[in-house]
Amino acid sequence: MSPDIAIVENRFAAPAKDNLFAVVDFKFKNDRIDGQQINRYDETFSKPKVSIVRMPEDCPPCESLEKKNDADANKGRGSKRR
């Protein structure tokens, strides 16, 4: 078990347990977090805050970017008549 991102208190010190401010765990479609995983995070990283980010549910701008990218990719497709 390891978080996806570890945010340190002191960026000039090594990322060690006593230098953690927060940890972040990303969860994607069909990926769940259960009580045991939360308890393990609490036991392992007792001092820092633990954040769970569900993708794309917790990231609405990502959906907008995907739609924009799809629209941009489709620009210029199709036939032009003269």
N, CA, C and O atoms as a GROMACS GRO file, in nm:
protein
  328
    1MET      N    1   0.083  -0.117   0.000
    1MET     CA    2   0.000   0.000   0.000
    1MET      C    3   0.088   0.124   0.000
    1MET      O    4   0.177   0.140   0.084
    2SER      N    5   0.061   0.210  -0.096
    2SER     CA    6   0.133   0.337  -0.098
    2SER      C    7   0.044   0.442  -0.162
    2SER      O    8  -0.031   0.413  -0.255
    3PRO      N    9   0.052   0.565  -0.113
    3PRO     CA   10  -0.028   0.672  -0.172
    3PRO      C   11   0.028   0.710  -0.308
    3PRO      O   12   0.143   0.680  -0.340
    4ASP      N   13  -0.054   0.777  -0.388
    4ASP     CA   14  -0.010   0.822  -0.520
    4ASP      C   15   0.077   0.947  -0.510
    4ASP      O   16   0.169   0.966  -0.590
    5ILE      N   17   0.047   1.031  -0.412
    5ILE     CA   18   0.125   1.154  -0.392
    5ILE      C   19   0.153   1.169  -0.243
    5ILE      O   20   0.065   1.149  -0.159
    6ALA      N   21   0.276   1.204  -0.211
    6ALA     CA   22   0.313   1.236  -0.073
    6ALA      C   23   0.358   1.383  -0.071
    6ALA      O   24   0.449   1.421  -0.144
    7ILE      N   25   0.294   1.462   0.012
    7ILE     CA   26   0.327   1.604   0.023
    7ILE      C   27   0.407   1.623   0.151
    7ILE      O   28   0.360   1.591   0.260
    8VAL      N   29   0.528   1.674   0.137
    8VAL     CA   30   0.617   1.686   0.252
    8VAL      C   31   0.599   1.821   0.322
    8VAL      O   32   0.556   1.919   0.261
    9GLU      N   33   0.633   1.824   0.450
    9GLU     CA   34   0.632   1.949   0.528
    9GLU      C   35   0.746   2.039   0.483
    9GLU      O   36   0.726   2.157   0.450
   10ASN      N   37   0.866   1.982   0.482
   10ASN     CA   38   0.987   2.056   0.448
   10ASN      C   39   1.040   2.004   0.316
   10ASN      O   40   1.091   1.892   0.309
   11ARG      N   41   1.029   2.084   0.210
   11ARG     CA   42   1.071   2.035   0.078
   11ARG      C   43   1.221   2.017   0.064
   11ARG      O   44   1.267   1.956  -0.033
   12PHE      N   45   1.298   2.068   0.159
   12PHE     CA   46   1.443   2.051   0.154
   12PHE      C   47   1.489   1.926   0.229
   12PHE      O   48   1.607   1.890   0.222
   13ALA      N   49   1.397   1.861   0.300
   13ALA     CA   50   1.430   1.739   0.374
   13ALA      C   51   1.378   1.617   0.297
   13ALA      O   52   1.292   1.628   0.210
   14ALA      N   53   1.432   1.502   0.332
   14ALA     CA   54   1.392   1.378   0.265
   14ALA      C   55   1.245   1.347   0.294
   14ALA      O   56   1.194   1.380   0.402
   15PRO      N   57   1.176   1.284   0.198
   15PRO     CA   58   1.037   1.246   0.222
   15PRO      C   59   1.028   1.125   0.314
   15PRO      O   60   1.019   1.011   0.267
   16ALA      N   61   1.030   1.150   0.443
   16ALA     CA   62   1.024   1.044   0.544
   16ALA      C   63   0.894   1.059   0.623
   16ALA      O   64   0.826   1.161   0.613
   17LYS      N   65   0.860   0.956   0.700
   17LYS     CA   66   0.734   0.958   0.777
   17LYS      C   67   0.720   1.082   0.864
   17LYS      O   68   0.610   1.136   0.879
   18ASP      N   69   0.829   1.128   0.922
   18ASP     CA   70   0.821   1.244   1.012
   18ASP      C   71   0.822   1.377   0.935
   18ASP      O   72   0.819   1.484   0.996
   19ASN      N   73   0.827   1.371   0.802
   19ASN     CA   74   0.828   1.492   0.720
   19ASN      C   75   0.705   1.497   0.627
   19ASN      O   76   0.705   1.574   0.530
   20LEU      N   77   0.603   1.419   0.655
   20LEU     CA   78   0.486   1.418   0.568
   20LEU      C   79   0.378   1.514   0.618
   20LEU      O   80   0.344   1.515   0.736
   21PHE      N   81   0.326   1.594   0.526
   21PHE     CA   82   0.214   1.683   0.558
   21PHE      C   83   0.083   1.615   0.521
   21PHE      O   84  -0.014   1.620   0.597
   22ALA      N   85   0.079   1.551   0.402
   22ALA     CA   86  -0.043   1.485   0.358
   22ALA      C   87  -0.008   1.378   0.254
   22ALA      O   88   0.098   1.383   0.192
   23VAL      N   89  -0.098   1.283   0.238
   23VAL     CA   90  -0.086   1.184   0.132
   23VAL      C   91  -0.216   1.184   0.052
   23VAL      O   92  -0.323   1.208   0.107
   24VAL      N   93  -0.205   1.156  -0.078
   24VAL     CA   94  -0.321   1.157  -0.167
   24VAL      C   95  -0.327   1.023  -0.240
   24VAL      O   96  -0.227   0.972  -0.288
   25ASP      N   97  -0.446   0.969  -0.246
   25ASP     CA   98  -0.469   0.843  -0.317
   25ASP      C   99  -0.576   0.868  -0.423
   25ASP      O  100  -0.686   0.912  -0.391
   26PHE      N  101  -0.544   0.840  -0.548
   26PHE     CA  102  -0.639   0.856  -0.658
   26PHE      C  103  -0.714   0.725  -0.680
   26PHE      O  104  -0.653   0.618  -0.680
   27LYS      N  105  -0.843   0.734  -0.697
   27LYS     CA  106  -0.927   0.618  -0.726
   27LYS      C  107  -0.995   0.641  -0.860
   27LYS      O  108  -1.060   0.744  -0.881
   28PHE      N  109  -0.980   0.545  -0.951
   28PHE     CA  110  -1.039   0.555  -1.084
   28PHE      C  111  -1.161   0.464  -1.092
   28PHE      O  112  -1.191   0.392  -0.997
   29LYS      N  113  -1.231   0.468  -1.204
   29LYS     CA  114  -1.352   0.387  -1.223
   29LYS      C  115  -1.330   0.244  -1.176
   29LYS      O  116  -1.227   0.183  -1.204
   30ASN      N  117  -1.427   0.192  -1.105
   30ASN     CA  118  -1.427   0.054  -1.054
   30ASN      C  119  -1.317   0.028  -0.951
   30ASN      O  120  -1.293  -0.087  -0.914
   31ASP      N  121  -1.250   0.132  -0.903
   31ASP     CA  122  -1.148   0.119  -0.798
   31ASP      C  123  -1.208   0.175  -0.671
   31ASP      O  124  -1.252   0.290  -0.669
   32ARG      N  125  -1.211   0.097  -0.565
   32ARG     CA  126  -1.276   0.140  -0.441
   32ARG      C  127  -1.177   0.144  -0.327
   32ARG      O  128  -1.071   0.081  -0.329
   33ILE      N  129  -1.214   0.221  -0.228
   33ILE     CA  130  -1.137   0.221  -0.103
   33ILE      C  131  -1.228   0.161   0.004
   33ILE      O  132  -1.346   0.195   0.013
   34ASP      N  133  -1.172   0.073   0.082
   34ASP     CA  134  -1.253   0.012   0.188
   34ASP      C  135  -1.201   0.055   0.324
   34ASP      O  136  -1.097   0.121   0.335
   35GLY      N  137  -1.273   0.017   0.426
   35GLY     CA  138  -1.237   0.055   0.562
   35GLY      C  139  -1.098   0.008   0.603
   35GLY      O  140  -1.028   0.078   0.676
   36GLN      N  141  -1.059  -0.111   0.556
   36GLN     CA  142  -0.926  -0.163   0.590
   36GLN      C  143  -0.816  -0.074   0.534
   36GLN      O  144  -0.717  -0.047   0.601
   37GLN      N  145  -0.833  -0.028   0.409
   37GLN     CA  146  -0.731   0.057   0.349
   37GLN      C  147  -0.722   0.190   0.424
   37GLN      O  148  -0.613   0.241   0.448
   38ILE      N  149  -0.837   0.246   0.459
   38ILE     CA  150  -0.836   0.371   0.536
   38ILE      C  151  -0.767   0.350   0.670
   38ILE      O  152  -0.688   0.434   0.712
   39ASN      N  153  -0.796   0.238   0.738
   39ASN     CA  154  -0.730   0.208   0.866
   39ASN      C  155  -0.580   0.192   0.848
   39ASN      O  156  -0.502   0.239   0.932
   40ARG      N  157  -0.537   0.127   0.740
   40ARG     CA  158  -0.392   0.111   0.715
   40ARG      C  159  -0.326   0.246   0.693
   40ARG      O  160  -0.215   0.271   0.741
   41TYR      N  161  -0.394   0.334   0.618
   41TYR     CA  162  -0.340   0.469   0.600
   41TYR      C  163  -0.328   0.539   0.735
   41TYR      O  164  -0.225   0.601   0.763
   42ASP      N  165  -0.431   0.530   0.818
   42ASP     CA  166  -0.428   0.594   0.950
   42ASP      C  167  -0.314   0.538   1.036
   42ASP      O  168  -0.247   0.614   1.106
   43GLU      N  169  -0.293   0.407   1.030
   43GLU     CA  170  -0.186   0.344   1.110
   43GLU      C  171  -0.048   0.380   1.056
   43GLU      O  172   0.045   0.408   1.132
   44THR      N  173  -0.034   0.379   0.924
   44THR     CA  174   0.097   0.402   0.862
   44THR      C  175   0.134   0.550   0.862
   44THR      O  176   0.248   0.586   0.891
   45PHE      N  177   0.038   0.634   0.830
   45PHE     CA  178   0.063   0.778   0.820
   45PHE      C  179  -0.022   0.848   0.924
   45PHE      O  180  -0.116   0.920   0.890
   46SER      N  181   0.010   0.830   1.049
   46SER     CA  182  -0.075   0.881   1.157
   46SER      C  183  -0.080   1.033   1.163
   46SER      O  184  -0.185   1.090   1.194
   47LYS      N  185   0.030   1.099   1.134
   47LYS     CA  186   0.034   1.245   1.147
   47LYS      C  187  -0.032   1.317   1.028
   47LYS      O  188  -0.112   1.407   1.050
   48PRO      N  189   0.000   1.281   0.903
   48PRO     CA  190  -0.052   1.362   0.792
   48PRO      C  191  -0.199   1.337   0.763
   48PRO      O  192  -0.260   1.241   0.810
   49LYS      N  193  -0.252   1.426   0.686
   49LYS     CA  194  -0.390   1.413   0.639
   49LYS      C  195  -0.391   1.318   0.520
   49LYS      O  196  -0.295   1.312   0.443
   50VAL      N  197  -0.499   1.244   0.506
   50VAL     CA  198  -0.514   1.153   0.392
   50VAL      C  199  -0.629   1.204   0.307
   50VAL      O  200  -0.739   1.226   0.358
   51SER      N  201  -0.604   1.223   0.179
   51SER     CA  202  -0.708   1.266   0.086
   51SER      C  203  -0.731   1.159  -0.018
   51SER      O  204  -0.636   1.100  -0.070
   52ILE      N  205  -0.857   1.134  -0.048
   52ILE     CA  206  -0.894   1.039  -0.152
   52ILE      C  207  -0.957   1.121  -0.264
   52ILE      O  208  -1.051   1.196  -0.241
   53VAL      N  209  -0.905   1.105  -0.386
   53VAL     CA  210  -0.959   1.176  -0.501
   53VAL      C  211  -1.016   1.072  -0.597
   53VAL      O  212  -0.945   0.983  -0.644
   54ARG      N  213  -1.146   1.085  -0.625
   54ARG     CA  214  -1.212   0.993  -0.718
   54ARG      C  215  -1.210   1.056  -0.856
   54ARG      O  216  -1.259   1.167  -0.876
   55MET      N  217  -1.154   0.985  -0.952
   55MET     CA  218  -1.145   1.037  -1.088
   55MET      C  219  -1.248   0.969  -1.176
   55MET      O  220  -1.258   0.846  -1.167
   56PRO      N  221  -1.323   1.034  -1.257
   56PRO     CA  222  -1.328   1.179  -1.279
   56PRO      C  223  -1.431   1.250  -1.192
   56PRO      O  224  -1.450   1.371  -1.207
   57GLU      N  225  -1.499   1.179  -1.101
   57GLU     CA  226  -1.606   1.241  -1.021
   57GLU      C  227  -1.560   1.365  -0.945
   57GLU      O  228  -1.634   1.464  -0.939
   58ASP      N  229  -1.441   1.363  -0.887
   58ASP     CA  230  -1.392   1.477  -0.809
   58ASP      C  231  -1.320   1.579  -0.895
   58ASP      O  232  -1.259   1.673  -0.842
   59CYS      N  233  -1.326   1.561  -1.025
   59CYS     CA  234  -1.251   1.648  -1.114
   59CYS      C  235  -1.338   1.690  -1.233
   59CYS      O  236  -1.307   1.655  -1.347
   60PRO      N  237  -1.447   1.766  -1.210
   60PRO     CA  238  -1.534   1.806  -1.320
   60PRO      C  239  -1.461   1.879  -1.433
   60PRO      O  240  -1.496   1.859  -1.549
   61PRO      N  241  -1.360   1.964  -1.405
   61PRO     CA  242  -1.291   2.028  -1.517
   61PRO      C  243  -1.227   1.925  -1.612
   61PRO      O  244  -1.212   1.953  -1.731
   62CYS      N  245  -1.189   1.808  -1.561
   62CYS     CA  246  -1.131   1.707  -1.648
   62CYS      C  247  -1.231   1.664  -1.754
   62CYS      O  248  -1.195   1.642  -1.870
   63GLU      N  249  -1.358   1.652  -1.716
   63GLU     CA  250  -1.461   1.615  -1.812
   63GLU      C  251  -1.474   1.723  -1.918
   63GLU      O  252  -1.491   1.691  -2.036
   64SER      N  253  -1.468   1.849  -1.878
   64SER     CA  254  -1.476   1.959  -1.973
   64SER      C  255  -1.358   1.957  -2.067
   64SER      O  256  -1.372   1.981  -2.187
   65LEU      N  257  -1.239   1.928  -2.013
   65LEU     CA  258  -1.120   1.921  -2.098
   65LEU      C  259  -1.131   1.807  -2.198
   65LEU      O  260  -1.091   1.822  -2.314
   66GLU      N  261  -1.183   1.692  -2.154
   66GLU     CA  262  -1.200   1.578  -2.245
   66GLU      C  263  -1.293   1.615  -2.359
   66GLU      O  264  -1.265   1.583  -2.475
   67LYS      N  265  -1.404   1.682  -2.328
   67LYS     CA  266  -1.499   1.722  -2.432
   67LYS      C  267  -1.434   1.821  -2.528
   67LYS      O  268  -1.453   1.813  -2.649
   68LYS      N  269  -1.356   1.917  -2.472
   68LYS     CA  270  -1.288   2.015  -2.555
   68LYS      C  271  -1.186   1.946  -2.644
   68LYS      O  272  -1.177   1.978  -2.763
   69ASN      N  273  -1.110   1.852  -2.590
   69ASN     CA  274  -1.010   1.781  -2.669
   69ASN      C  275  -1.076   1.700  -2.779
   69ASN      O  276  -1.024   1.693  -2.891
   70ASP      N  277  -1.190   1.636  -2.749
   70ASP     CA  278  -1.262   1.561  -2.851
   70ASP      C  279  -1.310   1.653  -2.961
   70ASP      O  280  -1.298   1.622  -3.079
   71ALA      N  281  -1.364   1.770  -2.921
   71ALA     CA  282  -1.413   1.866  -3.020
   71ALA      C  283  -1.297   1.918  -3.106
   71ALA      O  284  -1.310   1.929  -3.228
   72ASP      N  285  -1.183   1.948  -3.042
   72ASP     CA  286  -1.066   1.995  -3.117
   72ASP      C  287  -1.015   1.888  -3.214
   72ASP      O  288  -0.974   1.919  -3.325
   73ALA      N  289  -1.020   1.763  -3.171
   73ALA     CA  290  -0.972   1.654  -3.255
   73ALA      C  291  -1.062   1.635  -3.376
   73ALA      O  292  -1.016   1.591  -3.481
   74ASN      N  293  -1.190   1.669  -3.362
   74ASN     CA  294  -1.286   1.650  -3.471
   74ASN      C  295  -1.291   1.771  -3.565
   74ASN      O  296  -1.353   1.763  -3.671
   75LYS      N  297  -1.228   1.882  -3.527
   75LYS     CA  298  -1.227   2.000  -3.613
   75LYS      C  299  -1.151   1.967  -3.741
   75LYS      O  300  -1.047   1.900  -3.738
   76GLY      N  301  -1.204   2.015  -3.850
   76GLY     CA  302  -1.134   1.995  -3.976
   76GLY      C  303  -1.162   1.860  -4.040
   76GLY      O  304  -1.117   1.835  -4.152
   77ARG      N  305  -1.235   1.774  -3.973
   77ARG     CA  306  -1.270   1.645  -4.032
   77ARG      C  307  -1.394   1.663  -4.120
   77ARG      O  308  -1.474   1.754  -4.101
   78GLY      N  309  -1.407   1.577  -4.213
   78GLY     CA  310  -1.522   1.586  -4.304
   78GLY      C  311  -1.480   1.654  -4.432
   78GLY      O  312  -1.369   1.707  -4.443
   79SER      N  313  -1.568   1.651  -4.528
   79SER     CA  314  -1.531   1.707  -4.658
   79SER      C  315  -1.575   1.853  -4.667
   79SER      O  316  -1.678   1.892  -4.612
   80LYS      N  317  -1.496   1.929  -4.735
   80LYS     CA  318  -1.529   2.068  -4.761
   80LYS      C  319  -1.563   2.079  -4.908
   80LYS      O  320  -1.488   2.031  -4.994
   81ARG      N  321  -1.675   2.141  -4.938
   81ARG     CA  322  -1.716   2.158  -5.078
   81ARG      C  323  -1.680   2.299  -5.123
   81ARG      O  324  -1.689   2.395  -5.047
   82ARG      N  325  -1.640   2.306  -5.245
   82ARG     CA  326  -1.606   2.437  -5.302
   82ARG      C  327  -1.704   2.477  -5.404
   82ARG      O  328  -1.692   2.585  -5.462
   0.00000   0.00000   0.00000
